[in-house]
Each structure stands twice: as C-alpha cells, then as structure tokens.
Amino acid sequence: MKKIDIHVHTAQKKGINRHGTASTFCTPGELLEKYEALGVELAVILPCVNPECSYGAQSYGEIIEITEAYPGRFAWFVNIDPRALANSPDSDFSYMLQYYKGLGAKGVGEICANLAFDDPRTENLFSHCEKNDMPVIFHISPCLGGLYGLYDSIGLPGLEGALAKFPKLKFLGHSQPFWAEIGKGLTEELRNGYPSGKVEPGRIVELMRKYPNLCGDLSANSGYNAMARDPEFGYAFLEEFCDRLYFGTDICAPENEMPLSHWLDEAVGSGKLSRGAYEKICRKNAEALLG
C-alpha cells in the first residue's frame, strides 16, 4: 500500500538557502525520487508564508503549478497568516478560503505565525477555517519572539482553549513542543527538542481523549521520536488514535532522512501494529481528509 504524506515543503526552483543551513527545499523532482524509497504516492504541499520562518512568501500560483505538473502526486493547503488583511481580528478570511478552496486547497497550514493561540487574530483565522470546513496544521513555539510557531506554554493550555472554542475545526498538531507533551515530566529545556526514555502518558494523550477534533501530524523527527522513544507505548498510542493520526515526512532538504516510514513498515510487518491501524495512519485518514 502506498502512503500519503500529509506534510511537505517544496519549491520549483532552488532559491536562497534556509537559515543556518547549506540547503534549500527539495524540488518536486527531488521529492519524488525520495518518495520511491519511502513508498509515498501523494504528498500535501504546505506553502511557506509566515515571515518568522520564510525569506519570501511562496505564491499559491507556484504551488498550483506544481500540482498540475505532477498529476496525482501532490495536493496542497493554502496558508494564511493571521496578520494578513490589515493585521486585524476582523479580517474576512472566508473570502480567501472560499476562493482557494475552489481552486483545490484542502486545508490551511502550516500555521507558523508567532502569536498566541488565544490572540484575537489567531482565533479569527480559526473561526473562518471552522466556518469553511478547512482543517489546519499548526506548529507550536515554546516562546513569543525568536522562534516560529503559535505560542503555548507547558501543558498546552492555549491549544486546549482553541480545541474547546472551535469544536468543529480539525486541528493537526505538529512540532517538538507538541509531540514532547506526549509524556509527563516535561521541562522547558526539553520541550523544543526530543525527549527520550519511557513514556508515562502525558498531555497529548489527555487532550486527544478529551477532544475529538485534535489529530496528530506524525511528520518530522518530532513525530517519529514521540512514537519510537518507547516503542511499546508508541504502538499502543497508534492503535488507540489510529483514526486521527496522519503519516508525514516534513522533508525540508534533499539530505533529510525520515525514518518514520520504515519504522511503521517494520511495525506492521512484525505484527506490533495492526494492519488496520497502519492503513488508516499511512493512507486512509488522509484520503478522507483530502476528499
């Protein structure tokens, strides 16, 4: 069974190097070469628009051209900065969402603006996403200033507030400060990294049990680490929440190696993960989300 990657970035042409690296995003051709080894058939492109993590906003025209040039290989989300349209909590994002949804956008993200979850501008964007049935993928930051991502503190009270306030909006959580909360005993020093060792079920487990609109984007080393640091816990977590978890890579450069794909293949091959859960996580949930 071929997988669907819920989270990737790409650019038609090589541009400026990503900050602090010697790399740029993969071109679509480079991505497809990597996908051969990972067993990925379709990937969701998340445009970069937030100034905190982009040297230049990606145009939706570029993303649409990529999807048209490689039919059946790419889908896409629109990405709207909560400060767009006059930096106001009253901005009419429904106008933009309806337009881009009509062109094929399947959701919104990756939201990386460094604003609090309960900032009126963030809540305004969430409100319009909920109204227009557009799921969101978000990145969490452990601070305001200096990093990208929606700010939340340990315990994720901001995220919980959004889950409660927008119950019909599907939230796909991602990033180190999100997945680090899978276990208890988290510290400020560890929350933007990759905690190790046995997992005592923590805040993410509590929130997913309480809020059916919270889902998990397993991309990047943060998602993989959350599952693989304590494999027995990881298998049980994947089984319990298999209806709301999405395989992803978050490949950001040609040299990136993303071990989650092979880890999941090994888990189902050895009987540690059920075939039903594997198929939902790797493909069927994304098929339902993308329609």
C-alpha positions in Angstrom: 0.0 0.0 0.0 1.3 3.4 -1.0 1.4 6.2 1.6 0.1 9.8 1.6 2.5 12.4 3.1 0.4 14.9 4.9 3.2 17.5 5.4 5.9 18.5 3.0 7.5 21.7 1.5 8.9 22.1 -2.0 9.9 24.8 -4.5 10.0 24.7 -8.2 13.5 26.3 -8.3 16.3 26.5 -5.9 16.4 29.8 -4.0 18.1 31.3 -1.0 19.5 28.8 1.5 17.4 28.1 4.5 18.7 29.9 7.6 21.7 28.3 9.2 22.0 25.6 6.6 23.6 25.0 3.2 20.3 23.6 1.8 17.2 24.7 0.1 13.8 22.9 -0.2 13.7 19.9 -2.5 12.4 20.5 -5.9 9.3 18.3 -6.8 11.6 16.0 -8.8 13.9 15.5 -5.9 11.0 14.8 -3.6 9.6 12.2 -6.0 13.0 10.4 -6.0 12.9 10.2 -2.2 9.3 9.0 -2.2 10.3 6.0 -4.3 12.2 4.6 -1.3 9.6 5.7 1.2 6.6 4.2 -0.7 4.8 7.6 -0.9 2.3 8.1 -3.7 0.8 11.5 -2.8 2.1 14.4 -0.8 0.4 17.6 0.6 2.4 20.7 0.0 2.3 23.3 2.7 3.2 26.8 1.4 5.6 29.0 3.5 4.1 32.4 4.1 4.9 33.4 7.7 7.8 35.8 7.9 9.1 34.2 11.1 10.3 31.1 9.0 10.4 32.3 5.4 12.7 34.6 3.5 10.0 35.2 1.0 6.3 34.1 0.9 5.6 31.3 -1.5 2.9 32.1 -4.1 -0.1 29.9 -4.3 0.4 30.1 -8.1 3.7 28.2 -7.7 2.0 25.5 -5.6 -0.9 25.1 -8.0 1.6 24.8 -11.0 3.5 22.0 -9.2 0.3 20.1 -8.5 -0.8 20.5 -12.2 2.7 19.5 -13.5 2.7 16.2 -11.4 -1.0 15.0 -11.6 -1.8 12.5 -8.8 1.4 13.2 -6.9 0.6 16.4 -5.0 -2.3 18.1 -3.2 -2.0 21.4 -1.3 -3.1 23.5 1.6 -3.5 27.3 1.4 -1.6 29.1 4.2 -2.9 32.4 5.6 -1.0 34.5 8.1 -3.4 35.6 10.9 -2.0 39.1 10.5 -2.9 39.3 6.8 -5.6 41.7 5.6 -4.8 44.8 7.8 -3.5 42.8 10.8 -6.9 42.9 12.3 -9.0 40.4 14.3 -11.9 41.3 12.0 -10.2 40.3 8.7 -12.6 38.4 6.4 -10.5 35.3 5.7 -13.6 33.4 4.4 -13.3 35.3 1.2 -9.8 34.0 0.7 -10.6 30.5 1.9 -13.6 30.1 -0.4 -11.5 31.3 -3.4 -8.6 28.9 -2.8 -10.8 26.1 -1.8 -12.5 26.5 -5.1 -9.0 26.1 -6.8 -8.4 22.9 -4.9 -6.9 23.8 -1.5 -7.7 21.1 1.1 -6.9 22.8 4.3 -4.8 25.6 5.9 -1.2 25.4 7.1 1.4 25.0 8.2 0.5 27.9 10.5 3.8 29.2 11.9 3.0 32.8 12.9 4.5 33.5 16.3 1.2 34.5 18.0 -0.6 33.1 21.0 -3.4 30.6 20.4 -5.8 33.0 22.1 -4.6 36.1 20.2 -7.7 37.6 18.6 -6.1 37.4 15.2 -5.3 33.7 15.6 -8.8 33.0 16.8 -10.3 34.9 13.9 -8.4 32.7 11.5 -9.5 29.6 13.3 -13.1 30.8 13.2 -13.1 31.2 9.4 -11.3 27.9 9.0 -14.1 26.2 11.0 -16.8 28.0 9.1 -15.4 26.9 5.8 -14.6 23.3 6.9 -10.8 23.7 6.3 -8.6 21.6 8.7 -5.5 23.3 10.0 -1.9 22.1 10.5 0.0 24.1 13.1 3.5 24.4 14.5 3.9 25.3 18.2 6.6 27.6 19.6 7.8 27.5 23.2 8.1 31.3 23.3 7.0 34.6 21.9 9.8 36.1 19.9 12.9 34.4 18.5 11.2 31.3 17.0 8.3 30.5 14.7 5.0 28.8 15.6 1.9 29.5 17.6 3.0 30.1 21.2 1.9 27.9 24.0 3.3 27.1 27.5 3.9 23.7 29.1 0.6 21.8 29.4 -0.7 23.4 26.2 -3.5 25.5 27.8 -3.7 27.6 24.7 -4.2 24.7 22.4 -6.9 23.3 24.8 -8.7 26.6 24.7 -8.8 26.6 20.9 -10.0 22.9 20.8 -12.8 23.8 23.1 -13.7 27.1 21.4 -13.7 25.6 17.9 -15.1 22.1 18.3 -15.9 21.6 14.6 -12.4 22.6 13.4 -10.0 19.7 12.9 -6.5 20.6 14.4 -3.5 18.6 13.2 -0.7 19.1 15.8 2.9 19.1 14.9 6.4 20.2 16.1 8.7 19.4 19.0 6.7 21.3 21.7 3.5 19.5 20.6 4.9 15.9 20.5 7.2 16.4 23.5 3.9 16.7 25.5 3.1 13.0 24.8 4.8 12.2 28.1 4.8 13.6 31.6 7.7 15.4 33.4 8.4 17.8 30.5 10.8 20.7 31.2 11.4 24.0 29.4 14.8 22.7 28.4 13.4 19.6 26.7 10.1 20.9 25.2 11.7 22.2 21.9 13.8 19.0 21.5 13.5 15.3 21.5 12.9 13.8 25.0 14.0 10.2 25.4 13.1 7.2 27.5 9.9 5.6 28.7 6.7 7.5 28.3 4.2 8.0 31.1 1.1 9.2 29.1 1.0 13.0 29.2 -0.9 16.0 27.9 -1.3 14.9 24.3 -2.9 11.7 25.3 -5.3 13.6 27.7 -6.2 16.1 25.0 -6.8 13.5 22.3 -9.1 11.6 24.6 -11.0 14.7 25.6 -11.2 16.5 22.2 -12.2 14.5 19.1 -11.1 17.4 16.9 -7.4 17.0 17.9 -5.4 15.0 15.4 -1.7 14.2 15.1 0.6 15.1 12.2 3.4 12.5 12.7 5.9 14.2 10.4 9.5 15.2 11.1 11.7 13.8 13.8 9.4 15.1 16.5 6.5 12.8 15.5 8.9 9.9 14.9 10.6 10.4 18.3 7.3 10.5 20.1 6.4 7.1 18.7 9.8 5.4 18.7 11.3 6.6 22.1 9.2 4.0 23.9 8.1 1.6 21.2 5.5 -0.4 23.2 3.8 2.9 24.2 4.1 4.1 20.6 2.4 1.0 19.2 -0.5 1.4 21.8 -0.8 5.1 21.0 -1.0 4.4 17.3 -3.7 1.8 17.8 -5.8 3.9 20.2 -5.8 7.0 18.0 -5.4 5.4 14.6 -8.5 7.3 13.3 -6.8 10.7 13.9 -3.2 10.2 13.1 -1.5 11.1 9.8 1.7 9.9 8.3 4.0 12.7 7.2 7.7 13.5 6.5 8.2 17.3 6.6 11.2 16.8 4.2 12.8 20.2 4.0 16.0 19.4 2.2 17.4 16.8 -0.2 19.6 15.3 2.5 16.8 14.8 5.0 16.2 11.2 6.1 12.9 10.5 7.7 12.8 7.1 9.5 9.1 7.0 10.4 8.1 5.3 7.1 10.4 2.3 7.5 9.6 2.2 11.3 5.9 1.8 10.5 6.6 -0.7 7.8 8.6 -2.8 10.3 5.9 -2.5 13.0 3.1 -3.8 10.8 5.4 -6.5 9.2 6.3 -7.8 12.7 2.8 -7.8 14.0 3.5 -5.0 16.5 1.0 -2.7 14.7 -2.3 -3.9 13.3 -2.8 -3.8 9.5 -6.0 -1.8 10.1 -4.2 0.9 12.1 -1.3 1.0 9.7 -3.5 1.6 6.7 -5.5 4.3 8.4 -2.4 6.2 9.5 -0.5 5.8 6.3 -3.2 6.5 3.8 -6.9 6.1 4.6 -7.2 9.1 7.1 -5.5 11.3 4.6 -7.8 10.1 1.8 -10.8 11.1 3.9 -9.3 14.5 4.9 -8.4 15.3 1.3 -11.7 14.0 -0.1 
